[in-house]
Amino acid sequence: MRCWILCFCVLFLSACPHVRKPTDKIPPSETGSVTPGKPLPQNYVFTPGKAGVSYRAVSYQELPQWPIQSFVDSLDAFKTSCSKLQMQPAWQPICQQAARTSRDNQHARVFFETYFTPWEVSQNGQLAGTVTGYYEPMLPGDTRQTAQARFPIYGIPSDFIVVPLNAGQRQGVVRIRLTGANSGVITPNGDYTANLASFPLNEKTRALKGRISGNQLIPYYTRAQINAGALNGKAPVLGYANDPVELFFLHVQGSGQLRTPDGRMLRLSYADKNDYPYVSIGKYMANKGYLPLAQTSMQGIKAWLQQHPQQLAEVLGQNPSYVFFRASAEPASGPTGALGVPLTKGYSAAVDSHFMNLGAPLFVATTHPANGFGLNRLMMAQDTGSAINGAVRVDYFWGYGDEAGALAGKMKYPGYVWQLLPNGMLPQVK
């Protein structure tokens, strides 16, 4: 696929007018502000020695369809990242320069080419990874329970306890002292015990999330338990969805909007989760013979469950992960990602922050779900996701509503990733 994209790019550009090369001088209005760092030589390889990840410094000519990007849109998305990145000394001068850069395609392109080095990302010797899509659902429902709106959307429960966990703590029994209504700490003189072996821990786990039972902190309820009523009276209900399957996909996406019958919109943002690992119900349905694997898109799953309501609890309960939300009456410009900034339709992406710098630009080469053509774009790494694991793994944000959902639901293609970092900065692996 990568070869096809590159060939298409060459054919396409042969009919284009002259485009600025990376070596062209910066327009006069852009000079004299920030001195670019010294880029590392091309083909310089950085191998951090973790998870089989490797990064290679390349030229911009290696990025398919680079000259025809909408650099202004990418610059706008980067400026959004800068509201957080500018707090880091290494990014501050570049963010200042971004703020001074004119909003036209020529200046925006030169900004990226002057101050950033593209790094080709590979893992275990493979350049190709996986690119999927996500979106912000718009659910019909209500802020009060009605005959139609019957499925609760929960805020953080009153008995939900979060206890920070050090990276090396994965075994044994620890003692815990509560420090607030929903928080605690590990301390030798704690009042409660927690057996770490009973919690769904992995290398990314940074906190125990559970509830008090007797003198123990135990894992929090699973999705199946919550759907069966475990949270009745224990959590604030922010609203009610009309459809339990739409509500399930709200949890998968992590944020959304609730549309009431009178047209009001309630934004639902991610607040926390029970920390069980995400389990694909599509794979479960394929293994059970309910659907062929090729038909387990979001649309295919929704259609099958609507036709087989007797399997609803069984199928949805296979994914133990459960998300809690917070609500705001006025929808913001976009849902807030893990970076803490609003996401931009088509220019924000979720990544694995163990391998990618949150906030940094990344160039993604993949396939458009609507037409099968090449989709090559300079985006910003502004979000994460429990199912987004690996260095060459990207989740493409399509916006909100049914149209965005249709694109996101169809998107699962091979893809290639380049991370853009300030000249002289090496990729960081956590």
C-alpha positions as a printed Julia matrix, in Angstrom:
430×3 Matrix{Float64}:
   0.0     0.0     0.0
   2.84    2.36    0.88
   4.31    1.97   -2.6
   0.91    2.73   -4.17
   0.57    5.9    -2.11
   4.03    7.09   -3.11
   3.41    6.31   -6.78
   0.09    8.15   -6.67
   1.84   11.11   -5.13
   4.45   11.23   -7.91
   1.8    11.03  -10.63
  -0.35   13.65   -8.95
   2.47   16.11   -8.42
   3.64   15.86  -12.02
   0.63   17.99  -12.95
   1.07   20.47  -10.1
   2.66   23.93  -10.26
   5.96   24.55   -8.5
   5.8    23.85   -4.77
   8.2    25.15   -2.15
  11.05   22.76   -1.34
  12.21   22.19    2.25
  15.49   23.95    1.39
  13.81   27.18    0.26
  14.48   30.21    2.42
  12.02   31.35    5.04
   9.93   34.31    3.83
  11.25   37.6     5.27
   8.25   38.1     7.58
   9.1    34.87    9.37
  12.81   35.43   10.09
  14.52   36.74   13.17
  12.21   35.22   15.79
  13.49   31.81   16.84
  16.7    30.15   15.72
  15.91   26.61   14.55
  17.68   23.81   16.38
  20.25   21.74   14.53
  18.53   18.79   12.83
  20.04   15.34   13.16
  21.48   13.87    9.94
  19.11   12.01    7.66
  18.93    8.26    8.26
  20.08    8.73   11.85
  18.51    5.82   13.74
  17.46    6.05   17.36
  16.7     2.73   19.06
  15.69    3.18   22.71
  15.9    -0.55   23.46
  12.27   -0.93   24.52
   9.42   -2.87   22.91
  11.32   -3.27   19.64
  10.74    0.38   18.69
  13.0     2.25   16.29
  12.95    5.79   14.91
  14.76    7.0    11.76
  15.28   10.66   10.89
  14.17   11.25    7.3
  13.64   14.09    4.84
  10.24   15.56    4.08
  10.44   14.13    0.55
   9.77   10.7     2.07
   6.35   11.77    3.38
   3.71   10.89    0.75
   1.81   13.9    -0.63
   3.65   16.23    1.75
   3.66   19.23   -0.64
  -0.14   19.27   -0.99
  -1.06   19.24    2.69
  -3.42   21.81    4.19
  -0.65   23.18    6.38
  -2.84   25.98    7.75
  -5.24   23.45    9.3
  -2.29   21.51   10.72
  -0.82   24.73   12.13
  -4.13   25.6    13.79
  -4.24   22.15   15.41
  -0.64   22.54   16.56
  -1.45   25.91   18.14
  -4.14   24.11   20.12
  -1.47   21.66   21.33
   0.69   24.61   22.32
  -1.72   25.65   25.06
  -0.18   22.69   26.95
   3.19   22.22   25.21
   4.3    25.79   25.91
   4.64   24.85   29.58
   7.6    22.63   28.61
  10.89   24.54   28.04
  11.85   22.51   24.95
   8.59   23.4    23.21
   8.15   26.99   24.37
  10.17   28.76   21.62
   8.53   26.69   18.87
   5.07   27.46   20.22
   5.98   31.14   20.3
   7.07   30.9    16.67
   3.84   29.09   15.75
   1.85   31.98   17.22
   3.8    34.41   15.0
   3.47   32.36   11.82
   1.08   33.75    9.23
  -2.04   31.7     8.51
  -1.3    30.9     4.9
  -0.2    27.58    3.46
   3.26   28.74    2.37
   4.31   30.14    5.74
   2.73   27.25    7.64
   4.6    24.69    5.55
   7.93   26.44    6.01
   7.29   26.62    9.76
   7.05   22.83   10.04
   9.96   22.16    7.68
  12.21   24.65    9.46
  11.65   23.7    13.08
  10.84   19.98   12.99
  12.55   16.73   12.03
  10.34   13.87   10.79
  11.04   10.48   12.38
   9.87    7.32   10.65
   8.48    4.96   13.3
   8.77    1.17   13.25
   8.22   -1.61   15.76
   9.71   -5.1    15.7
  11.14   -4.34   12.28
   7.72   -3.47   10.82
   6.93   -0.06    9.36
   3.25   -0.85    8.82
   0.93   -0.55   11.79
  -2.81   -0.11   12.23
  -4.94    3.02   11.83
  -8.51    3.04   13.1
 -11.03    5.83   13.52
 -13.07    7.23   16.38
 -15.66    9.93   16.78
 -17.88   11.69   19.28
 -21.31   10.02   19.32
 -24.52   12.03   19.51
 -27.02    9.99   21.5
 -30.76   10.59   21.66
 -31.92   10.57   25.26
 -32.96   12.82   28.11
 -31.7    14.27   31.36
 -34.52   12.47   33.19
 -35.74    8.9    32.94
 -38.66    8.4    30.58
 -40.34    5.5    28.81
 -37.82    5.91   25.98
 -34.75    7.16   27.85
 -34.08    4.29   30.25
 -30.35    3.56   30.23
 -28.32    5.56   32.77
 -25.13    7.47   32.02
 -23.12    7.51   35.22
 -20.75    9.99   36.78
 -18.06    8.87   39.23
 -19.64    6.61   41.89
 -19.49    7.55   45.56
 -17.71    4.28   46.45
 -15.13    4.45   43.63
 -11.61    4.66   45.11
  -8.43    5.56   43.18
  -5.06    4.73   44.76
  -1.82    5.76   42.97
   0.46    2.83   42.2
   4.2     2.92   41.55
   5.45    1.35   38.32
   7.23   -1.45   40.18
   4.26   -2.41   42.35
   2.55   -5.39   40.74
   2.57   -8.16   43.35
   1.84   -8.79   46.99
  -0.54   -7.27   49.52
  -0.41   -3.55   50.32
  -2.07   -1.45   52.98
  -4.2     1.55   52.05
  -5.38    4.64   53.87
  -8.28    6.67   52.48
  -7.45   10.33   51.9
 -10.75   11.56   50.46
 -14.16   10.5    49.25
 -12.68    8.84   46.15
  -8.97    8.6    46.9
  -6.4     6.76   48.96
  -2.68    6.11   49.32
  -0.52    3.06   49.9
   1.07    3.32   53.33
   2.36    0.8    55.91
  -0.18    1.97   58.52
  -3.24    1.86   56.25
  -6.62    0.67   57.52
  -7.4    -1.51   54.5
  -5.54   -4.16   52.52
  -5.43   -4.78   48.77
  -4.18   -7.95   47.11
  -2.56   -6.69   43.91
  -2.97  -10.09   42.26
  -6.75   -9.6    42.26
  -6.6    -6.37   40.21
  -6.38   -6.21   36.39
  -2.88   -4.71   36.34
  -0.64   -4.28   33.31
   2.52   -2.34   32.5
   0.5     0.85   31.93
  -1.42    0.7    35.21
  -0.73    3.74   37.36
  -3.47    3.34   39.98
  -5.64    0.8    41.73
  -9.31    1.44   41.09
 -11.7    -0.33   43.38
 -14.19   -0.22   46.24
 -14.13   -1.0    49.94
 -15.57   -4.34   51.04
 -15.08   -5.04   54.75
 -11.45   -4.23   55.47
 -10.29   -4.69   51.87
 -10.02   -2.66   48.69
 -11.24   -4.94   45.9
 -11.54   -4.38   42.12
 -14.45   -2.22   41.03
 -17.56   -3.6    39.37
 -17.36   -4.88   35.8
 -19.63   -3.75   32.97
 -21.81   -6.85   33.37
 -22.27   -6.13   37.09
 -23.03   -2.45   36.47
 -25.5    -3.25   33.69
 -27.21   -5.63   36.14
 -27.75   -2.78   38.63
 -24.63   -2.73   40.82
 -24.51    1.1    40.77
 -28.13    1.73   41.72
 -28.04    4.59   44.21
 -24.23    4.71   44.24
 -23.47    7.07   41.35
 -24.88   10.32   39.98
 -26.94    9.81   36.83
 -26.01   12.49   34.3
 -28.66   11.49   31.8
 -30.4     8.55   30.15
 -29.8     7.11   26.69
 -32.57    5.69   24.53
 -30.45    2.83   23.2
 -28.11    0.57   25.24
 -25.97   -0.21   22.19
 -25.45    3.49   21.44
 -24.53    3.92   25.11
 -22.0     1.09   24.83
 -20.29    2.84   21.91
 -20.27    6.09   23.9
 -18.09    4.18   26.37
 -15.87    2.89   23.56
 -15.37    6.41   22.17
 -14.91    7.97   25.62
 -16.98   11.12   25.08
 -20.11   12.29   23.3
 -23.19   14.46   23.36
 -26.67   13.69   24.64
 -29.49   15.23   22.59
 -32.75   15.74   24.49
 -36.21   15.79   22.86
 -36.37   19.59   23.12
 -33.06   19.97   21.24
 -30.76   20.68   24.18
 -27.24   19.23   24.03
 -25.36   17.86   27.02
 -21.65   17.23   26.49
 -20.39   14.07   28.16
 -16.64   13.97   28.72
 -14.45   11.19   30.05
 -13.98   11.36   33.83
 -12.53    7.95   34.78
 -12.98    4.22   34.24
 -12.98    1.0    36.24
  -9.63    0.07   34.65
 -10.53   -3.35   33.33
  -8.9    -3.98   29.94
 -10.91   -3.26   26.81
 -12.2    -6.46   25.19
 -13.44   -6.41   21.59
 -17.03   -7.61   21.39
 -16.57   -7.89   17.62
 -13.97  -10.63   18.05
 -16.21  -12.36   20.58
 -19.15  -12.29   18.16
 -16.98  -13.68   15.37
 -15.65  -16.47   17.61
 -19.2   -17.38   18.63
 -20.31  -17.48   15.01
 -22.75  -14.59   15.43
 -21.11  -12.52   12.7
 -18.27  -13.04   10.2
 -15.21  -11.12   11.35
 -15.37   -8.94    8.22
 -18.83   -7.71    9.31
 -17.92   -6.76   12.88
 -17.73   -3.04   12.18
 -19.61   -0.74   14.52
 -22.48   -0.63   12.05
 -22.54   -4.42   11.7
 -22.54   -4.96   15.47
 -25.35   -2.44   15.99
 -27.51   -4.04   13.3
 -27.01   -7.58   14.65
 -27.79   -6.62   18.26
 -30.95   -4.81   17.18
 -32.08   -8.04   15.51
 -31.0   -10.26   18.44
 -31.94   -8.42   21.67
 -31.84  -11.69   23.62
 -28.03  -11.71   23.21
 -27.6    -8.06   24.22
 -26.51   -8.56   27.85
 -24.25  -11.48   26.92
 -22.4    -9.62   24.16
 -22.02   -6.23   25.84
 -20.93   -7.9    29.07
 -17.88   -9.39   27.36
 -16.15   -6.02   27.6
 -15.62   -5.47   31.35
 -14.25   -1.93   30.86
 -16.67    0.79   31.98
 -16.31    4.57   31.65
 -17.66    7.25   33.98
 -18.42   10.72   32.63
 -18.71   14.35   33.61
 -21.29   16.65   32.05
 -21.38   20.25   30.87
 -24.43   22.07   29.55
 -22.62   23.96   26.79
 -20.76   21.87   24.19
 -17.22   23.17   23.74
 -15.45   23.48   20.4
 -14.68   19.78   20.56
 -14.28   16.93   23.02
 -11.23   17.21   25.25
  -8.47   14.67   24.63
  -5.84   13.25   26.96
  -3.59   16.26   26.31
  -6.28   18.45   27.86
  -7.15   20.41   24.71
 -10.21   20.28   22.41
  -9.87   17.79   19.56
 -10.04   18.97   15.95
 -12.01   17.0    13.37
  -9.61   15.34   10.93
  -6.49   16.78   12.56
  -6.38   15.15   16.0
  -5.33   11.59   16.67
  -5.1     9.21   19.61
  -1.75    7.45   20.08
   0.09    5.33   22.6
   1.82    7.95   24.74
   4.48    5.42   25.73
   5.97    5.92   22.25
   4.63    9.28   21.03
   4.93   12.75   22.54
   1.43   14.01   23.31
   0.87   17.3    21.53
   3.49   16.68   18.85
   2.74   16.62   15.11
   2.62   13.26   13.38
   2.23   12.42    9.72
  -0.06    9.48    9.0
  -0.29    7.62    5.68
  -3.25    5.27    5.42
  -6.5     4.64    3.49
  -9.65    6.76    3.43
 -12.63    4.68    4.63
 -15.08    6.43    2.29
 -13.37    5.74   -1.03
 -10.32    3.52   -0.49
  -7.93    6.22   -1.74
  -4.78    7.28    0.08
  -5.31    9.43    3.17
  -2.06   11.19    4.06
  -2.19   13.96    6.62
  -0.19   16.02    9.11
  -2.09   15.6    12.39
  -1.51   16.19   16.1
  -1.16   13.53   18.8
  -3.68   14.92   21.28
  -5.41   11.88   22.74
  -4.91    8.33   23.98
  -7.15    5.28   24.26
  -7.2     1.99   26.14
  -7.26    0.07   22.84
  -4.45    2.15   21.27
  -1.32    0.16   22.01
   1.98    0.2    20.14
   4.29    2.66   18.42
   2.71    2.4    14.95
  -0.87    2.62   16.16
  -3.11    5.62   15.49
  -6.79    6.36   16.09
  -8.04    9.05   13.7
 -10.59   11.53   15.08
 -13.44   12.12   12.6
 -15.56   14.61   14.56
 -19.05   14.05   15.94
 -22.4    12.72   14.78
 -23.64    9.97   12.48
 -21.5    10.87    9.45
 -18.33   10.82   11.54
 -19.48    7.58   13.13
 -19.96    5.94    9.74
 -16.39    6.82    8.73
 -14.89    5.81   12.07
 -16.78    2.52   12.1
 -15.36    1.48    8.72
 -11.78    2.51    9.39
  -9.26   -0.21   10.13
  -6.37   -0.13    7.68
  -2.61   -0.58    7.57
  -0.81    2.69    8.06
   2.6     4.34    8.37
   3.56    6.95   10.92
   6.18    9.68   11.14
   6.55   11.7    14.34
   7.67   15.32   13.95
   9.84   16.59   16.79
  11.77   19.84   17.29
  15.16   19.7    15.6
  17.69   18.02   17.88
  15.06   16.39   20.13
  15.12   12.6    20.32
  11.91   10.55   20.55
  10.9     9.68   24.09
   9.84    6.19   25.15
   8.3     5.69   28.58
